[in-house]
Amino acid sequence: MSITATDPQTDNGAFDIELVEVTKRYDAVTALSSVSLEIEPGEFLVLLGPSGCGKSTILKIIAGLEDATEGDIYIKGKLANYLRPKARDVAMVFQNYALYPHMTVEANLGFPLRMGGASKGEQAREVARVAKLLDISDHLKRYPEQLSGGQRQRVALGRAIIRKPTAFLMDEPLSNLDALLRVEMRSELLKLHRQVGRSTVYVTHDQVEAMTMASRIVVMRQGVIQQVGTPTEIYSQPANTFVATFVGSPPMNLFGGHFGSANGAPIFNGQVTFPLDGRWHEVATRDEVMVGMRPEDILVVGPNEPHALPGRIDLVEKVGAEQYLSILLDGGTTCMVRASLRVAAREGEQIHLRFPPDAVHLFTAQG
């Protein structure tokens, strides 16, 4: 099964990049399975998923570093399957920077222009422009080994920008940076994207990067697209339980059971039992289903609150202004609650929870 990012277009030129039913096999292993995807002009598209899900393979196929086993790749409306990498008008930025160690920053930045036959005057003007854009003008005479990780990444970005490609392809470019620098570089990349205005396809397994940077996210698993949408859509309307648990920290709580009714009102019966709202009247059934509840949507309430679920606090993790509470409910089911530090919580103490009906997510028993 594959999910297409948008409805098929008859005019391939409407997209900067388009993948149509792309499959990639390595002998008996299928790395990508019938992936169809459209990247619109100027958007920041993030490919998100665990290691080995196929996201980097998509980048390599777009760049021409790998050939698709089946399917077509279009760049600016032109079939690119048989184009050599340098003819595809895309620029790739790797996580290991891929700078030439024997060249200065100035020479690294100007290398694509030299290879393209640009005059020395044009090279000098463009290097100065890009260096100023990336705030590395003072480092032009240095060598990569004399730079910090963040500065090396800026040089790698500059070498891609100076080509003025149709799209940038970025393969986990921040993964080698420390946590504080990654946050800073995320902001810098977004500012840069707005200034340059080129399409960007960005690969990461870090959901925070995806949620904070993307205009759209493509969630992948085992070579198959699971969902395509804005960060808000991915988080608030997950297409399946994989997306629900992969995106969000802590992940969504899932409970198996079935819908029923009590006094004419719908309820969920299973690993937990709680009332539902009117949205579920039409789907009340004895069939097995799965419901999800985000940790921040579960309320800590008093013991006399209607429909309160009793439990015991197993673990308290304080995270800045919040705390994560691992709760063992009386029926033996564990759930995670994200609560304010104002909630008094100690390990081993009793606690009561309420599941708001309007915060319930419904999935089939198969997820």
C-alpha positions in Angstrom: 0.0 0.0 0.0 1.2 3.5 -0.7 -0.2 6.9 0.1 0.2 9.8 -2.4 1.0 13.2 -1.0 -1.5 15.0 -3.2 -3.8 14.1 -6.0 -2.0 13.2 -9.2 -1.4 16.2 -11.5 -1.5 16.0 -15.3 1.0 18.9 -15.4 4.3 17.5 -14.0 5.7 21.0 -14.2 3.5 22.1 -11.2 6.0 20.4 -8.9 9.7 21.0 -8.4 10.2 17.2 -7.8 7.7 14.4 -8.3 8.1 10.7 -7.6 5.6 8.3 -9.3 5.3 4.8 -7.9 9.0 4.5 -7.1 10.3 1.2 -5.8 13.8 0.3 -4.9 15.0 -3.2 -4.3 18.4 -4.5 -3.2 18.3 -8.2 -4.2 15.5 -9.7 -1.9 15.2 -6.5 0.2 12.7 -3.9 -0.7 13.9 -0.5 0.5 11.0 1.5 -1.1 7.6 0.3 -2.1 5.5 2.2 -4.6 6.3 5.7 -3.2 4.5 8.6 -4.9 5.4 12.0 -3.6 5.2 15.6 -4.9 7.4 18.4 -3.7 6.0 21.9 -4.3 8.1 24.9 -5.2 9.6 26.6 -2.2 8.3 24.1 0.4 10.3 22.6 3.3 9.4 18.9 3.1 10.7 16.6 5.9 11.1 12.8 5.5 10.7 11.4 9.0 11.0 7.9 10.2 13.2 5.4 12.0 16.6 4.2 10.7 16.2 1.9 7.7 12.7 3.2 6.7 13.9 4.4 3.2 14.0 8.1 3.7 17.7 8.5 2.7 17.1 6.2 -0.2 14.5 8.6 -1.6 17.1 11.4 -1.4 19.7 9.3 -3.2 17.2 8.4 -6.0 16.3 12.1 -6.5 19.9 13.0 -6.6 20.8 10.2 -9.0 23.1 8.5 -6.6 20.8 5.4 -6.7 18.6 4.2 -9.6 15.0 3.3 -9.0 14.1 -0.3 -9.6 10.7 0.8 -10.8 8.8 4.2 -11.2 9.7 7.6 -12.5 11.4 10.7 -11.1 10.5 14.2 -12.5 12.5 17.3 -11.7 10.8 20.5 -12.9 8.5 18.4 -15.0 11.3 16.6 -16.9 11.9 12.9 -16.6 15.1 12.5 -14.6 15.5 8.7 -14.4 18.3 8.7 -17.0 20.0 12.0 -16.1 23.4 11.9 -14.5 23.6 13.5 -11.0 25.2 16.7 -12.1 22.5 17.3 -14.7 19.6 17.0 -12.2 19.9 20.6 -10.8 19.7 19.5 -7.1 22.3 20.1 -4.4 22.9 17.6 -1.6 24.0 18.4 1.9 25.4 15.4 3.9 25.6 14.9 7.7 29.4 14.6 7.5 29.8 17.9 5.6 31.8 16.3 2.8 34.2 19.3 2.5 37.6 19.2 0.8 40.1 19.3 3.6 43.0 20.6 1.5 40.9 23.6 0.3 40.1 26.8 2.2 36.5 27.8 2.9 36.7 30.2 0.0 37.8 27.4 -2.4 35.2 25.0 -1.0 32.5 27.5 -1.6 33.6 28.4 -5.1 34.3 24.8 -6.2 30.9 24.2 -7.9 31.3 27.5 -9.9 34.8 26.6 -11.0 33.6 23.2 -12.2 30.8 25.0 -14.0 33.2 27.2 -15.9 32.3 30.5 -14.1 34.7 33.4 -14.4 37.0 34.3 -11.5 35.1 37.6 -11.1 31.7 35.7 -10.8 33.2 33.2 -8.4 34.5 36.0 -6.2 31.2 37.8 -6.2 29.1 34.7 -5.4 31.5 33.5 -2.7 31.3 36.9 -1.0 27.5 36.9 -1.3 27.0 33.4 0.1 29.6 33.9 2.8 27.8 37.0 4.0 24.5 35.2 3.9 25.9 32.5 6.2 27.9 34.8 8.4 31.2 33.1 7.5 33.0 36.0 5.7 35.7 36.1 8.4 36.6 32.4 7.8 37.2 32.4 4.1 41.0 31.8 4.4 40.6 29.0 6.9 40.6 25.3 6.3 37.8 22.9 7.4 39.9 21.5 10.3 40.1 25.0 11.7 36.4 25.4 11.9 33.8 24.3 14.5 31.1 21.8 13.6 28.5 24.5 13.1 30.9 26.5 10.8 31.7 23.4 8.7 27.9 22.9 8.2 27.5 26.5 7.1 30.3 26.0 4.5 28.6 22.8 3.3 25.3 24.7 3.0 27.0 27.5 1.2 28.5 25.2 -1.3 25.0 23.9 -2.1 23.4 27.4 -2.1 26.0 28.9 -4.5 24.8 26.5 -7.2 21.3 28.0 -7.1 19.7 24.6 -7.7 16.0 23.7 -8.1 16.0 21.9 -4.7 18.2 21.2 -1.7 18.5 17.6 -0.5 19.6 17.4 3.1 20.5 14.1 4.8 20.4 14.6 8.6 22.7 17.6 8.3 22.5 18.5 12.0 23.0 15.0 13.5 26.8 15.6 14.2 26.2 18.8 16.2 25.7 19.0 19.9 22.2 19.6 21.3 22.5 23.4 21.8 24.0 24.0 18.4 21.4 21.9 16.7 18.7 24.1 18.1 20.5 27.2 16.9 21.2 25.7 13.5 17.5 24.7 13.1 16.6 28.3 13.4 19.3 29.4 11.0 18.3 26.8 8.4 14.7 28.0 8.5 15.8 31.7 8.1 18.1 30.6 5.2 15.2 28.7 3.6 13.0 31.7 3.6 15.8 33.9 2.2 16.8 31.5 -0.6 13.3 30.3 -1.3 14.2 27.0 -2.9 12.5 23.6 -2.3 14.1 21.6 0.5 13.8 17.9 1.1 15.2 17.2 4.6 15.8 13.7 6.1 15.7 13.2 9.9 14.7 10.6 12.5 14.3 13.5 15.0 10.6 14.3 15.4 11.5 17.7 17.1 13.4 18.7 13.9 10.5 17.6 11.8 7.8 19.3 13.8 9.6 22.6 14.1 11.0 22.9 10.6 8.6 21.3 8.1 5.9 22.8 6.0 4.9 19.2 5.4 6.0 15.9 6.9 6.2 12.5 5.2 6.2 9.8 7.9 7.8 6.6 6.6 8.1 3.0 7.9 9.7 0.0 6.1 9.8 1.7 2.8 6.2 2.8 2.8 4.7 6.3 3.3 2.4 6.2 6.4 1.1 9.7 6.3 1.7 13.1 4.6 0.6 16.3 6.2 1.4 19.5 8.1 3.0 19.1 11.5 -0.4 19.9 13.1 -2.2 17.3 11.0 0.4 14.6 11.7 0.2 15.2 15.5 -3.5 15.8 15.9 -4.9 13.5 13.2 -2.4 10.5 13.0 -3.4 8.1 10.2 -2.4 5.0 12.1 -1.0 3.8 15.4 2.6 3.9 14.1 2.3 7.6 13.4 0.5 8.1 16.7 3.3 6.5 18.7 6.3 7.7 16.6 5.3 11.4 16.7 4.9 12.8 20.2 6.9 12.6 23.4 5.9 10.7 25.4 4.1 8.7 22.7 0.3 8.4 22.5 -1.3 5.9 24.9 -3.1 3.1 23.1 -5.8 0.9 24.7 -7.6 -2.1 23.1 -11.2 -2.9 23.6 -14.6 -2.2 21.9 -17.4 0.4 21.9 -20.5 -0.3 23.8 -23.3 1.7 25.5 -24.5 2.4 29.0 -27.9 4.0 29.6 -28.0 4.9 25.9 -24.7 6.7 25.9 -21.6 5.3 24.1 -18.7 4.0 26.2 -15.4 2.3 25.6 -14.9 -1.0 27.3 -11.5 -2.8 27.4 -8.2 -2.2 29.0 -9.8 1.0 30.4 -13.5 1.9 30.6 -14.6 5.5 30.1 -17.5 7.4 28.5 -17.4 8.7 24.9 -19.1 11.7 23.4 -21.7 11.9 20.6 -19.1 11.6 17.8 -19.1 7.8 18.4 -22.9 7.1 18.3 -22.7 5.9 14.7 -19.7 3.6 15.2 -20.7 2.0 18.5 -20.0 -1.7 18.0 -18.8 -4.8 19.6 -16.0 -5.1 17.1 -12.5 -4.8 18.6 -10.9 -1.4 18.1 -8.1 0.6 19.6 -8.3 4.1 21.1 -5.5 6.5 21.7 -5.0 9.3 24.1 -2.2 11.8 24.1 -0.4 12.1 27.5 -1.1 15.8 27.8 -4.8 15.2 27.2 -5.3 13.0 30.3 -6.5 14.9 33.3 -5.4 14.4 36.9 -8.6 14.7 39.0 -10.0 14.2 42.5 -11.3 10.8 43.6 -14.9 12.0 43.6 -14.8 13.2 40.0 -17.3 11.4 37.8 -15.7 8.6 35.7 -12.4 9.0 37.5 -10.0 6.1 36.9 -7.9 5.1 40.0 -4.3 4.1 39.7 -0.9 4.3 41.3 2.1 6.4 40.3 4.9 4.1 39.2 7.4 6.7 38.0 7.8 10.5 38.0 10.2 12.1 35.5 10.6 15.9 35.9 11.3 17.5 32.5 11.7 21.3 32.9 8.4 22.8 33.6 6.6 19.5 33.2 6.6 16.0 34.6 5.9 12.7 33.0 3.9 10.3 35.2 3.8 6.6 34.5 0.6 5.4 36.0 -0.4 1.8 36.7 -4.2 1.7 36.5 -6.3 -0.5 38.8 -7.0 -2.9 35.9 -3.3 -3.5 35.4 -2.9 -1.2 32.4 -0.1 1.3 32.3 -0.5 4.8 30.8 1.7 7.9 30.6 0.5 11.3 31.7 2.2 14.6 30.9 1.3 17.1 33.7 2.3 20.4 35.1 4.8 20.5 38.0 1.9 22.1 39.9 0.3 18.6 40.1 1.5 17.0 43.4 2.9 13.6 42.4 5.0 11.1 44.3 6.0 7.6 43.3 3.8 5.0 45.0 0.9 7.3 45.7 -2.6 6.9 44.5 -3.9 9.1 41.7 -7.1 9.5 39.7 -7.4 10.2 36.0 -10.1 11.3 33.6 -10.0 10.6 29.8 -11.8 13.5 28.1 -14.1 12.1 25.4 -13.2 14.9 22.9 -9.5 14.0 23.0 -10.0 10.3 21.9 -8.4 9.0 18.7 -9.9 5.9 17.1 -8.0 3.2 15.3 -8.9 -0.3 14.0 -7.7 -3.2 16.0 -5.0 -3.7 13.4 -3.8 -0.1 13.9 
